[in-house]
Amino acid sequence: MPTSGNIPAGCTLSAGVITFPLGDTTLDGYDLSNITVLIQDTNTGTLTVRNCSSSVGSNGVYIRSGVASTMILNISNCTLYGGGTNMDQNFQIIKVWCPLTLTNSWVFAGAAGTYGPKPVVRN
């Protein structure tokens, strides 16, 4: 689980929401159960989320960006549970307005899965 003591330098964790500094950041190997990963409009660079998971039985994980965000989001080798029936049925597990690449990952048990208006690359 991410804590304020083990997340990358410059990131903040407050009330279950992780926010990021400007520039490149990597979240690697975290259990993101009950966490919102929030990319703000001012973020630039690349956010890499890899080898992360969220537990079945939790409220899942949400990955969001601001509408004007230009940060590039790369998600790889993750198993992301969306909260199943605990989840708001109007929410996607991943809902971003920034460029998204999703590879070798399983995104499941969410109302709508993934949303990204820019090109989404899935492998």
C-alpha positions in Angstrom: 0.0 0.0 0.0 1.3 3.5 -0.8 2.0 5.6 2.3 3.4 9.1 2.5 6.7 7.5 3.5 7.1 5.1 0.5 5.7 7.0 -2.5 8.2 8.6 -5.0 9.7 12.0 -4.0 7.5 14.9 -4.7 4.2 12.9 -4.7 1.6 13.5 -2.1 -0.9 11.1 -0.5 -3.9 12.6 1.2 -7.3 11.1 1.9 -6.6 8.2 -0.4 -5.5 10.3 -3.3 -2.0 10.3 -4.8 -1.0 13.5 -6.7 2.3 14.0 -8.6 5.0 16.6 -9.1 5.9 18.0 -12.5 8.1 15.7 -14.5 8.4 12.0 -14.9 7.2 9.7 -12.0 6.9 5.9 -11.6 4.6 4.0 -9.3 6.0 0.4 -9.3 4.7 -2.5 -7.3 2.0 -0.9 -5.2 -1.3 -2.3 -4.0 -3.6 0.6 -5.1 -6.7 -0.7 -3.4 -9.0 2.1 -2.3 -6.6 4.7 -3.9 -7.3 7.4 -6.5 -4.4 8.2 -8.8 -4.9 11.8 -9.8 -3.1 13.5 -12.7 -3.7 17.2 -12.5 -4.0 19.7 -15.3 -0.6 21.2 -14.5 1.3 17.8 -14.6 3.8 17.3 -17.5 6.1 14.5 -18.4 5.3 10.8 -18.0 3.5 8.9 -15.3 4.4 5.2 -15.4 2.3 2.7 -13.4 3.7 -0.8 -13.5 3.5 -4.0 -11.6 0.6 -2.6 -9.5 -2.6 -4.2 -8.4 -5.8 -3.6 -6.5 -7.5 -6.3 -4.4 -10.8 -8.0 -5.1 -13.1 -7.1 -2.3 -11.8 -3.5 -2.0 -13.4 -0.5 -3.5 -10.9 -0.8 -6.3 -8.7 1.8 -7.8 -9.5 5.0 -9.8 -7.1 6.6 -12.2 -8.1 10.1 -13.3 -6.7 13.1 -15.1 -7.8 16.7 -15.4 -9.4 17.6 -18.7 -6.4 19.8 -19.8 -3.7 17.4 -18.6 -0.9 16.7 -21.1 1.0 14.2 -18.9 1.5 10.9 -20.7 0.2 7.9 -18.8 1.8 4.4 -19.3 0.2 1.5 -17.5 1.9 -1.9 -17.8 1.8 -5.3 -16.1 -1.0 -4.3 -13.7 -4.1 -6.1 -12.4 -6.6 -3.3 -11.6 -9.9 -4.3 -9.9 -12.7 -1.7 -10.3 -14.6 -2.4 -7.1 -17.4 -4.5 -8.7 -20.8 -3.7 -7.2 -19.1 -1.5 -4.6 -18.2 0.9 -7.3 -20.3 3.9 -8.5 -21.8 2.5 -11.7 -21.2 5.8 -13.5 -17.4 5.6 -13.0 -14.7 4.0 -15.2 -11.6 2.5 -13.5 -9.4 4.6 -15.8 -10.8 7.9 -17.0 -8.2 10.2 -18.5 -8.0 13.0 -21.0 -4.3 12.6 -21.5 -2.5 10.1 -23.8 -2.7 6.6 -22.4 -0.8 3.4 -23.2 -2.1 0.2 -21.5 -0.1 -2.9 -22.0 -0.1 -6.4 -20.5 -2.7 -5.4 -17.9 -6.0 -6.7 -16.7 -8.6 -4.0 -15.9 -11.8 -5.7 -14.6 -15.0 -5.5 -12.5 -15.7 -1.9 -13.2 -18.8 -0.2 -14.6 -17.1 1.0 -17.8 -13.4 0.0 -17.7 -11.3 2.6 -19.6 -12.0 6.0 -21.1 -9.4 8.1 -22.9 -10.3 10.5 -25.7 -6.8 10.6 -27.1 -5.4 7.6 -28.8 -5.4 4.6 -26.5 -2.8 1.9 -27.2 -3.6 -1.6 -25.8 -1.4 -4.6 -26.2 
